Amino acid sequence: MEKRNVYLDSSATTKVREEVLKEMLPYFTDVYGNASSVHTYGQQSKAALTKARETFAKLINAESPEEIIFTSCGTESDNIAIAGSLLANKGNHVITSKIEHHAILFTCQNLEKKGYKADYISVDKTGIVNIEELKNKITADTVIVSIMHANNEIGVIEPIEEISKVLKEINKTRKNKILLHTDAVQTAGKLKLDVQKLGVDLLSVSGHKFYGPKGIGALYIRKGTKIEPLFHGGHHEFGMKPGTENVAEIVGMTKALELANEEMEQESKKIFKLRNKLMNGIAEKIPEVVINTDIKYAVPSVLSVSFNYLEGESLLLMLDMAGIAASAGSACATGSAEPSHVLSSIGASPLAAQGTLRFSLGRYNTEEDIDYVLDVLPKLVEKVRKMSPVWTSKTEG
């Protein structure tokens, strides 16, 4: 089969759509004023910023535009949500899960060094959080619970609505409300985000995950939620994110989410079909594999596969030379010598975790892409395994 370039790392980042780039361009060249300036140039930028905020609020069913603040990325949104909540509210305790993105885990670990308390609840073999354990971890000092909407490595969707209902019942007996935050970086553009239905107080997104630009994100903060700013220096974003607003990227991210919401049903069906074709093909053509993604509970775009008896990084490099881009578990974790905390949490062995790849599909993938991967991948797996002493001893034995 003729070599082709296949991008299967859309959970790491996506390219900017042409429609999005077109929407952004005027704000680099023509409408370039500072949105805080009183002159016409500034007011043009302010009008674009206001319109984007109103549109974004409607896209996630927020009650008002003032509940949206624009940030530089999902990581910054997560930090503001968690650290800002602990600084502003009575209490010193945060609860999260063991499989969160490092933007959450490292924030909590840093807070622990400063005297705050954090609990990390377990998940089952599919990656779904243990709600009973969450209930048992709540104390009088609990300020916030942060559970991701969908996991970046295995794609599992967490029961945020159910967690919200649990917290609402508990909050009826408390003076200090426990806040609920969800990192929706992996679901924005893939699932319809409705903050009312989800029942969250805070929600984070990142533009580059749904064909918008890099370096822009957003944080939904429900009206009445107390948050202490982490940065200081200006009135921008209602005092929560000081610094001149990046109007071009805010406009671009909003357009990207608008397009994604419009096309979501059609795109989800297509990507789901391609992901399942890839999954079934791998299971049929390659021995000794474990599918870590339970498709009954996952976003349609993610497939995590453990190829036993090989080194995942070696397989990744060979795939790259064949024109196929994927990632070792998660792009954010690549480079770490430690086994994936997500795979460890769902019970995967360190050996299996070492040979795990994440394939994440997007709107530009085709049937021909999957056919090519299923032609190339089995040959490369066999080649890498032949270099593994563990595989050699197994087959010879």
C-alpha positions in Angstrom: 0.0 0.0 0.0 1.3 3.4 -0.9 2.6 5.5 2.0 0.2 8.2 3.2 0.2 10.7 6.1 -2.3 9.8 8.8 -2.8 12.0 11.9 -4.3 10.1 14.8 -3.4 12.4 17.6 -6.3 14.8 17.7 -6.6 14.5 21.5 -3.2 16.2 21.7 -4.1 19.0 19.4 -5.9 19.8 16.1 -5.2 22.0 13.2 -7.0 25.3 12.9 -10.0 25.1 10.6 -10.0 27.4 7.5 -13.3 28.9 8.6 -11.8 29.7 12.0 -8.6 31.2 10.5 -10.7 33.4 8.2 -12.7 34.6 11.2 -9.5 35.5 13.1 -7.5 37.3 10.4 -9.2 40.7 10.6 -8.2 40.9 14.3 -4.6 40.7 13.4 -4.6 43.3 10.6 -7.6 45.6 10.7 -9.4 45.4 14.0 -6.3 45.5 16.2 -7.1 47.9 19.0 -6.9 47.2 22.7 -10.3 46.3 23.9 -9.8 48.5 26.9 -9.2 51.6 24.9 -11.9 54.2 24.5 -11.2 55.2 20.9 -12.8 53.6 17.9 -10.1 51.1 17.3 -10.5 49.8 20.9 -14.2 49.8 20.8 -14.2 47.7 17.6 -12.2 45.1 19.5 -14.4 45.4 22.6 -17.5 44.8 20.4 -15.9 41.6 19.0 -14.9 40.4 22.5 -18.4 41.1 23.8 -20.0 39.2 20.9 -17.7 36.2 21.4 -18.4 36.1 25.1 -22.2 36.2 24.5 -21.9 33.5 21.8 -19.7 31.3 23.9 -22.1 31.5 26.9 -25.0 30.4 24.7 -22.9 27.5 23.3 -22.5 26.0 26.8 -25.9 27.2 28.1 -24.5 29.6 30.7 -27.0 32.0 32.2 -25.0 35.1 31.3 -21.9 36.2 29.4 -20.3 37.4 32.6 -19.9 33.8 33.7 -17.3 33.3 31.0 -13.7 34.3 31.4 -11.1 33.8 28.6 -7.8 32.3 29.7 -4.6 31.2 27.9 -5.4 27.5 28.0 -7.2 24.6 29.8 -4.3 24.3 32.3 -4.7 27.9 33.4 -8.4 27.5 33.6 -8.0 24.4 35.9 -5.5 26.3 38.1 -7.8 29.3 38.6 -10.8 27.0 39.3 -9.1 24.9 42.0 -6.5 27.2 43.6 -8.8 30.2 43.2 -11.7 28.4 45.0 -9.5 27.3 47.9 -8.2 30.8 48.4 -11.6 32.4 48.3 -13.7 30.0 50.4 -13.7 28.7 53.9 -12.0 25.3 54.1 -8.8 23.7 52.9 -9.8 20.4 51.2 -10.1 19.4 47.5 -11.2 16.1 46.1 -10.3 14.8 42.7 -9.7 11.5 41.0 -6.5 9.5 40.4 -6.8 9.7 36.6 -7.1 13.5 36.2 -4.9 15.4 33.7 -1.7 16.7 35.3 -3.1 20.2 35.1 -5.3 19.1 38.0 -3.0 16.6 39.8 0.0 18.8 39.9 -2.1 21.8 41.0 -3.5 19.7 43.9 0.0 18.4 44.8 1.4 21.9 44.8 -1.5 23.0 47.1 -0.7 20.1 49.5 2.9 21.5 49.8 1.3 24.8 51.0 -0.8 23.1 53.7 -4.0 22.3 51.9 -5.4 18.8 51.8 -6.2 16.7 48.8 -7.9 13.3 48.3 -7.6 11.3 45.1 -10.4 8.9 44.6 -10.1 5.6 42.8 -11.8 4.4 39.5 -13.0 1.1 38.3 -11.4 -0.9 35.4 -13.2 1.3 32.8 -12.0 4.5 34.5 -15.3 5.6 36.1 -14.9 7.3 39.5 -16.0 5.6 42.7 -18.9 7.9 43.8 -19.3 6.1 47.2 -15.6 6.8 47.9 -16.1 10.4 46.9 -19.0 10.7 49.4 -16.8 9.2 52.2 -14.0 11.6 51.5 -16.1 14.7 52.0 -15.3 16.6 55.2 -16.4 19.9 56.8 -13.4 21.5 55.2 -14.1 20.3 51.6 -14.2 23.3 49.3 -14.2 21.8 45.8 -14.6 18.5 43.9 -12.9 18.4 40.5 -13.6 15.5 38.2 -12.8 15.6 34.5 -15.6 15.2 32.0 -13.7 12.7 29.9 -10.2 11.2 30.3 -7.5 12.3 27.9 -5.8 8.8 27.7 -8.7 6.3 27.6 -11.6 8.5 26.7 -14.0 7.4 29.5 -16.8 9.9 30.2 -17.3 10.5 33.9 -20.8 10.8 35.5 -20.7 14.5 36.2 -24.5 14.9 36.4 -24.7 12.1 39.1 -21.8 13.7 41.1 -23.6 17.0 40.9 -26.8 15.5 42.3 -24.8 13.9 45.2 -23.2 17.3 46.0 -26.5 19.2 45.9 -28.0 16.8 48.5 -24.9 17.1 50.7 -24.9 20.9 50.3 -28.5 21.1 51.7 -27.0 20.4 55.1 -23.9 22.6 54.9 -23.2 26.2 55.5 -20.4 26.3 53.0 -21.3 24.9 49.6 -19.0 22.4 48.0 -18.2 23.5 44.5 -18.0 21.2 41.5 -15.5 21.7 38.7 -15.0 19.7 35.6 -12.1 19.7 33.1 -14.0 19.5 29.8 -11.0 20.0 27.6 -11.5 16.5 26.0 -15.2 16.9 25.5 -15.7 20.4 24.2 -16.5 20.0 20.5 -17.1 16.3 20.9 -20.1 16.3 23.3 -22.6 19.1 23.8 -21.6 21.0 26.9 -24.6 22.2 29.0 -23.5 23.6 32.3 -27.0 23.6 33.6 -27.6 20.0 32.8 -24.2 19.0 34.1 -24.8 20.9 37.3 -21.2 22.3 37.5 -20.0 25.5 39.1 -16.9 25.7 37.1 -15.9 24.2 33.7 -12.6 24.4 31.7 -12.0 24.2 28.0 -9.1 24.7 25.6 -9.5 26.0 22.0 -6.9 23.9 20.3 -8.7 20.6 21.0 -11.6 21.4 18.7 -9.9 23.0 15.7 -9.4 26.4 17.2 -6.1 28.2 17.9 -3.5 27.3 20.6 -2.9 29.6 23.5 -6.6 30.3 24.3 -9.0 28.7 26.7 -12.1 29.5 28.8 -13.4 29.0 32.3 -17.1 29.0 33.1 -17.7 30.4 36.6 -21.3 30.1 37.8 -22.7 33.4 39.1 -22.2 33.7 42.8 -19.2 31.4 42.9 -16.3 32.9 44.9 -13.0 32.7 43.2 -9.8 34.5 44.2 -7.7 35.7 41.2 -4.3 34.0 40.9 -2.8 37.0 38.9 -3.0 40.7 39.4 -2.5 43.7 37.3 -5.7 44.8 35.6 -9.5 44.8 35.3 -9.6 42.5 32.4 -11.9 39.5 32.4 -13.8 40.8 35.4 -10.5 40.9 37.4 -9.9 37.2 37.0 -7.4 37.2 34.1 -5.5 40.5 33.9 -3.8 41.4 30.7 -4.9 42.6 27.3 -7.4 40.2 25.8 -6.3 38.1 22.8 -9.3 39.1 20.7 -8.3 37.2 17.6 -7.9 33.9 19.4 -11.0 34.4 21.5 -13.0 35.0 18.3 -11.4 32.0 16.7 -12.1 29.6 19.6 -15.7 30.7 19.8 -16.1 30.2 16.0 -14.5 26.7 16.3 -16.9 25.7 19.1 -19.9 27.0 17.2 -18.9 25.0 14.1 -18.2 21.9 16.2 -21.6 22.1 17.9 -23.4 22.5 14.6 -21.7 19.5 13.0 -21.4 17.3 16.2 -24.0 14.7 15.5 -22.7 13.9 12.0 -19.0 14.0 12.9 -19.5 11.8 16.0 -21.2 9.1 13.9 -18.4 9.2 11.4 -15.6 9.2 13.9 -17.2 6.5 16.0 -17.4 4.2 13.0 -13.7 4.8 12.1 -12.6 4.3 15.7 -14.4 1.0 15.9 -13.0 -0.1 12.6 -9.5 0.6 13.9 -10.2 -1.2 17.2 -11.7 -4.3 15.6 -8.9 -4.4 13.0 -6.2 -4.3 15.6 -7.9 -7.0 17.7 -8.2 -9.2 14.7 -4.8 -8.7 13.1 -2.5 -8.4 16.1 -2.1 -11.0 18.9 -1.5 -10.1 22.6 -3.3 -6.7 22.7 -5.5 -5.2 25.3 -8.1 -2.5 24.5 -8.1 -0.1 27.4 -11.0 2.1 26.0 -14.4 0.8 26.8 -16.4 2.2 23.9 -19.7 2.0 25.9 -18.5 4.8 28.2 -16.0 6.7 26.1 -16.0 9.7 23.7 -16.1 8.4 20.1 -12.6 9.7 19.1 -10.2 7.9 21.5 -8.7 4.4 21.4 -6.1 3.3 23.9 -4.4 0.0 23.1 -1.7 -1.9 25.0 0.6 -4.0 22.8 2.1 -6.5 25.1 5.8 -7.4 25.0 7.0 -4.2 23.2 8.3 -0.7 23.9 5.6 1.8 23.0 8.1 4.6 22.1 9.9 2.3 19.6 6.6 1.5 17.9 5.7 5.2 17.9 8.9 6.1 16.1 8.4 3.4 13.5 4.8 4.6 12.9 6.0 8.1 12.5 8.5 7.0 9.8 5.6 5.3 8.1 3.6 8.6 8.2 1.3 7.8 11.1 1.1 10.1 14.1 -0.2 8.7 17.4 0.9 9.1 21.0 2.2 7.0 23.9 -0.8 7.0 26.2 -1.1 10.8 26.3 0.9 13.4 24.6 1.1 15.4 27.8 2.8 12.4 29.6 5.2 11.5 26.8 8.8 11.9 28.1 8.0 10.6 31.6 9.8 7.4 32.7 6.9 6.6 35.0 4.0 4.3 33.9 0.8 6.1 33.0 -1.1 7.0 36.2 -4.3 6.4 34.3 -3.4 2.9 33.2 -2.1 2.0 36.6 -5.4 3.2 38.1 -7.5 1.0 35.9 -5.4 -2.0 36.8 -3.0 -2.3 33.8 0.4 -3.8 34.6 3.5 -1.7 34.2 4.6 -3.9 31.3 1.3 -3.4 29.5 1.4 0.4 30.2 4.9 0.5 28.6 3.5 -0.7 25.3 0.4 1.4 25.2 -0.5 3.8 22.4 -3.4 6.2 22.1 -5.0 6.7 18.8 -7.3 9.8 18.7 -9.3 10.5 15.6 -10.7 13.7 14.2 -12.8 15.3 11.5 -10.2 14.9 8.8 -9.7 11.1 9.1 -11.0 8.8 6.4 -11.6 5.1 5.8 -8.5 5.1 3.7 -6.5 6.3 6.7 -7.7 3.4 8.8 -7.0 0.9 6.0 -3.5 2.2 5.8 -2.9 2.0 9.6 -4.3 -1.6 9.7 -2.0 -2.5 6.8 1.2 -1.0 8.4 0.6 -1.4 12.2 0.7 -5.3 12.4 4.0 -5.5 10.5 5.6 -2.9 12.7 4.3 -4.5 15.9 5.8 -7.8 14.8 9.1 -6.0 14.0 9.4 -4.3 17.3 8.4 -7.5 19.2 11.2 -9.4 17.5 13.6 -6.9 19.2 12.1 -7.6 22.6 13.8 -10.3 24.7 10.5 -10.8 26.6 8.7 -11.6 23.4 11.5 -13.8 22.1 11.6 -15.9 25.3 7.8 -16.2 25.2 7.6 -17.4 21.6 10.6 -19.7 21.9 9.3 -21.1 25.1 
